[in-house]
Amino acid sequence: MREESLSARDVVVIAAPIVVANVAVPLLGVADTAVIGHLGRTAPLAAIAIGAQIFNFLYWGMGFLRMGTTGLAAQARGGGDEGEVRAVLLRALLVAGVIGGALILFQRPLLDGALLVFPSNREVAALVRQYVLVRIWDAPAVLATYAAIGWFIGRKETRVVMLLQVFMNTLNIALDVALVVGLGLGVRGVAVGTLVAEWSALGLAGVLIAMRLRRAKTPRAPLLESRRFSAMLQVNRDIFLRTVLLIAAFAWFTRQGARSGEVVLAANHVLLQFLAFSSFFLDGFAFAAEALVGQAFGSGSREAVTRAVRLSTMLAVGTAAAMSLGFAVLGPLIIDGLTNVPTVRATARVFLWYAALHPLLGVWCFQLDGIFIGATRTRDMRNAMVLSFLLYLGAWWLAFGPLGNHGLWLAFLVFFVVRGVTLGARYPALVEAVQPPRGAPVPGAEGAL
């Protein structure tokens, strides 16, 4: 598919498998909860909840291995440098292996620190240790799979991403049932199931990668060339800092919601599921923008960049508007399906319109994230996130006192809007930076915000 012939259908073909892949992810959490929740004790369920949060924090923070690899691989492919496409993957796998090994090496202090953040009674803490000390051995596999998924997205092979996610989660669910229900291994069984599924997914990814490299007879490029390796580390560093602040923003929202009492905290948690659901769909278009903009950027065509941006954003905004309307109309029914506690239902209805506005207000920052990742303008992303986070805290400080949880939700929406505005202000510079390639492209050169 040539970028100059790009159509809305092409964008949907890339985005749709990502939506399916994203939907497969929460199903695993439901399965984990279901098999443990039927053991008749609360301690194992609490341990799984805490253990999952620990790994969500660790692995979400390493998301740069997916995002950075997508942008770099897409640009190299757009520039026709298949040797560099191969090298981008190998460099990312090398970094994934080093970080994964470090997590295993320092598992004890990491676990001790996590238990300080998530205090629990002796029984739950013992089960958390049991879970973490088994599952931590999947760290290299998880991070390497991030890199592989980013590489496939950069090649616009999102159906492979869907295959990997569905395979991994289906296998994990089957192992949950076999090890927990069948063999009675409890929390340890859930951890072993996840460990086996993650390494199996990496094995499948390795086979698919080898098939592509062998079939294309991809030329070799220098793996540790200092200039390109340095560019990759810069991209990864900026995305990591940006992601840490994003995690902090959600953590701050949850922490401040707890100040208003357990009913408000529970209602906010229910409404956050609306945000998570909308991200399943909007991420599909953002990921499509990463691949399409990255390849157009690598080819040096401004026309191709702007067309990719226009088509993917048009579809994303239309989807976001439909979701906001759907949440506004069907929100009360969705809330009732998520909780049967009358006070939580009533409180969630009060704040529903904030969650309903989120897709329409947040789509711009999601889409611009994809555009800037594709162009590897990661310094701009980092700087925009710093400014957005500070303004978010400022808006909370001004509004939470007089408005309570309304003020917290308003500040949260401000956070998403400011992210879109700050990145949008840098978009003209991104387009201006598109230049016809001179030899092999060296991504990552960018201006500060």
Helices and strands as residue ranges (DSSP letters): G 3-5, H 8-37, H 42-60, H 64-78, H 82-105, H 107-117, H 122-135, G 136-138, H 139-154, H 158-176, I 177-182, H 186-216, H 226-258, H 262-299, H 302-338, H 342-350, H 352-374, H 378-403, H 405-432
